[in-house]
């Protein structure tokens, strides 16, 4: 899915979390094609949650699989609230979207994809609560980087 309002968006997709409660066995997967191996890209993790989400952060395990079987696994802490407990994302009512422009969770800044082809990102929740209530959907955004 491409966003027409942002010319730098290379890929953006979200998936709903069934019932707004994220079971660890649910691992959303996002597959995209990369042709440009020279330009830098910023990779973001997008999270939508309710105001009832019990924590200020969200730990995720991110698996990136590239062409030729190249695999990488990262642990990412997504900060969703400031130290005073105010949500960082924008929202209305009890739904807050951390995927708004100023509250995306940066996963990789100025990333170069080494090989052209198909890549897959898998996201697994790494919190102790299972299922984890209050998460509505998660996604991935890849944009052309403005970083030098």
N, C-alpha and C positions, 0 to 999 in steps of 0.2 A: 504494500500500500504506500503510495507516494503522497506527500502533502503538497498541495499546489501553492500554499501561501509561503512556504519556505523553500527557496530555490536550492539551498545547500543540503536538503534532505536526500540521502541516498536510499534509505530504507527506514520504514517505521511500521511496526505492527504491535498489537496488544492481544492478550487472550484473557478471557474472564476466568475468575476462580470460582468454581461451583459453590453456590451457597454463601459466598463471601467468607469462607473459612478454609484456609489453605492447608490441605493434607500434604505431608512430606512426600507421599507417593505421586503427587501431581507435579510433573516437571515440564512446564511450558517450553516449547521448542520453536525457534525462529530460524528459518532458512532463507538465505539471500545470496545473490551473485555479486561478486566483485570483479570488475574488469581492470580498474585503475590500480596498479601496484606502486605507483610513484607518489601520488597525492596522499596527504595525511588526512585521517578521518578521526572524528571524536565519536566515541561510542557511549551511549547513555542507557541506563536502566530506568524504565518508567514504572511507577507504582501508584496505584489508586487505593486509598484506604478510607475507612469511615473514621469519624471523630471518636468512636469507641475503641479504636485500636489501642491496646494496653501499653505499648512501648514507644520510646522516642526514636528507636532505630529498628533496623531489620537486617539480619545477617542472611546472605545468600551465597550459595555455591554456584559459580558460573563455569560451565564447560563450553569451550570454544573448539569446534572441530573444523579443520580446513581441508583443502584438497590434498590428496595423497595420504590421508590418515593422520595428518598433524593434529595433535590434541594438546589442550592446555586447560588447567583447572585453577580457578582463583576463588578466594573467599573475599567477599565484599561486604562492608558495613554501609548500609544506606541510612543516613541520618534523616529522620522524618520530622523531628521537632528540635527546637533550640533548648538550651539548658533551663529555661523558664517554663518549658512545656508548651510553647506556642508552635503550632504546625508550620512547617516551612513551605508546604505546597499551598496553592491557592484553591479555594473551593467555595461551595455554597451549602448552607445547612450543615449536615453531618458528613458530607462527602468531600474529601480533599484529594486533589490530584497533584502528585509530586512531579508530574510530567509537564507542568506548565513551564514556560521558557526559563524562568529564573529559579526553578526548584528541581530541575532534572538531577538525577544522581549520576555524576560522571564516573564512568567505568574505566575508559581509556582515553587519554588526551593525546592528540597527534599520532594516532596509531597508523602504521603502514601495514597493509595486508601483503605478505611476502609473495603470494602466488595468486594469479587470477583463477577464479572458479567459484565453486559453491562452498559457502560457510554455513555452519549451524551453531547457534547459541542455545544452550539448555540452561534453565534457571531452576534451582532447587532451594526451597526455604530451609534455612539452617538454624531456626529458633528452637528452643526447648519445648514449646507448646506444640502439640500435634493432635488435632489440627490447630492451625493458627487463625483465630477469628479476627475479622476486621479488614482483611485484604480483599479488595474487589476484583482488581485485575493487575497484571504485570505485562511489561512489554520491553521492546528494544527500539532505540532510535540511533541511526547512524547518519552523521552529517559530515560534509566537507569541513575540514578544520581550518580555522583562522590562525591557528598557532604557527609561528615561524618554523 
